[in-house]
Amino acid sequence: MIQDYTRYLTLSFYAWEQRKLGKVIERKTQKRESSDLPYIEYADIIPNIGRLNKDIFSRKNTKQGIYFQKNDILFGKLRPYLNNWLKPQFKGIAVGDFWVFNGIKLNNDFLYYYIQTKKFSDVANATTGTKMPRSDWKLVSNLKIKFPSFEEQQNIGKLLYSLEKLITLYERKFKLLSQVKKYFLNNLFTKKEYPNLRFKGYEDTWLKSKFSKFLSIPEKVKVTIDSPSRILTVKLNLGGVQKGANRTTLKLNSTTYYLRKAGQLIYGKQNLFNGSLAIIPSQFEGYVTSGDVPSLNINNINKQFLYYYIARRSFYKKTEAYSSGTGSKRIHEKTFLSFNIVYPENLKEQEKISRLISSINSNIKLYCSKKNKLTAIKKKLLNTMFI
């Protein structure tokens, strides 16, 4: 992957020139109104990504703003720490708190990535105003920037653009697979006795039962611990489990801890409706949690099938209505066991469904990991290539 980028890299023996930023860019201030051109507002841009989050070409332009051309750079001077910047591939009108500029002695791609560096943001974030902080053009225009020959600027821009395209590709694959997963979850699992989708060869009617048929409350074994690293925490939004207490001020054994076993279903009583749910992995055998993070034994059903059934947002969000207690409400174990499940009696069908969802999950994690690694590489390059 990185080998594809090396064609942009060559040994350079020429010193980079240094100027004040205001001397090598042109700031545009011409305002106009045009019904023939699309307009961009602050909220139209996805922060940190530099892409539009909506279709702006279908709306009528009745607003006045700064005229920009293709490849000009828009920088959101209002709350600059949100990183609202864009290099549009069309002409239009920038409405509101934007600076519009392009390079004089700078390649626009080079300039576009320069404004994403820490070097630039440290100055841009030195805002004026309190209620509505804005970047100070005087500070930004006096920022000293070093830049190489125009050809080298182009190569740096091409390198970072290629990297950005790959990040975007993985992001799109991630989003597409997330949509595919949602489709299967909504159609393989159902409240009905016959789901919308079936694997070939399976036609039996699904059965309806209480969770108590497959889940049971284990013996509550109290445990004393000598390190917070023995405590399990269940993350929100189906983030799984991790070791270590989520409070640094925790006083050990000030509460009662119970033994948890690998393969058990574990959930947060106060946050089940926020996706605080997991199956305990083998490496966490013998760890502990408080009574507010109970575990349940699973029997006579495919464990992953059961987990994916509960892990549907459409299911766990509705559990909030069944929480009880004063103050922080909770879903107690007996309440959990009273929930309904519709399932195929055939264990092989359960296994096929769980394997399909697990396969999609594996690919989602893969693309997410690749995107995150490439994003880290881009960040590293931004803060080391611009000197």
PyMOL commands that set and color helices and strands:
alter all, ss='L'
color gray80, all
select helices_A, chain A and resi 2-8+21-24+42-44+80-82+108-114+118-124+137-141+150-188+211-213+228-230+272-274+282-284+303-310+313-322+333-337+347-385
alter helices_A, ss='H'
color red, helices_A
select strands_A, chain A and resi 17-20+25-28+31-33+39-40+45-46+51-52+64-68+73-76+85-86+92-94+98-103+144-147+207-210+215-216+222-223+232-234+241-243+257-259+265-267+277-279+288-290+295-298+340-343
alter strands_A, ss='S'
color yellow, strands_A
deselect
rebuild
show_as cartoon
